[in-house]
């Protein structure tokens, strides 16, 4: 969403049961799919996605600014 105008644009679809989204500053967004138990990377320029890792009950995601993503597990709180 453009914060100034309120205009909205769908970047990607069909990603599953999305939990959280973290943006890396290099044009990639990382999101969790709870139902699919996975962490996905989405290219914000074209909407393509790829599997980064299988993560049971994936819910939250945070990036460390370097090369790591931290994913929360809804089932056991880890």
NORVEN-V208358 format. One record per residue. RES is the residue in three letters. D_CENTER is the distance of its C-alpha to the mean C-alpha in Angstrom with 1 decimal. Layout:
BEGIN
RES&D_CENTER / RES&D_CENTER
END
This chain:
BEGIN
UNK&16.1 / UNK&19.0 / UNK&20.1 / UNK&23.7 / UNK&24.3 / UNK&21.9 / UNK&21.2 / UNK&18.1 / UNK&16.5 / UNK&14.1 / UNK&11.9 / UNK&10.8 / UNK&11.9 / UNK&12.5 / UNK&9.0 / UNK&10.6 / UNK&10.6 / UNK&7.4 / UNK&7.6 / UNK&5.9 / UNK&4.0 / UNK&5.8 / UNK&7.9 / UNK&10.2 / UNK&13.2 / UNK&13.9 / UNK&12.3 / UNK&8.9 / UNK&5.5 / UNK&3.0 / UNK&1.1 / UNK&4.8 / UNK&7.7 / UNK&10.7 / UNK&13.4 / UNK&12.5 / UNK&12.1 / UNK&9.5 / UNK&6.6 / UNK&5.6 / UNK&6.1 / UNK&7.0 / UNK&10.4 / UNK&11.0 / UNK&14.7 / UNK&14.9 / UNK&11.9 / UNK&12.2 / UNK&9.6 / UNK&10.5 / UNK&10.3 / UNK&10.0 / UNK&11.5 / UNK&12.8 / UNK&12.5 / UNK&14.7 / UNK&13.7 / UNK&10.2 / UNK&9.4 / UNK&8.6 / UNK&7.0 / UNK&9.2 / UNK&10.4 / UNK&14.1 / UNK&14.8 / UNK&16.2 / UNK&14.9 / UNK&13.3 / UNK&10.1 / UNK&11.2 / UNK&9.9 / UNK&12.0 / UNK&14.0 / UNK&15.1 / UNK&18.4 / UNK&19.9 / UNK&18.2 / UNK&17.5
END
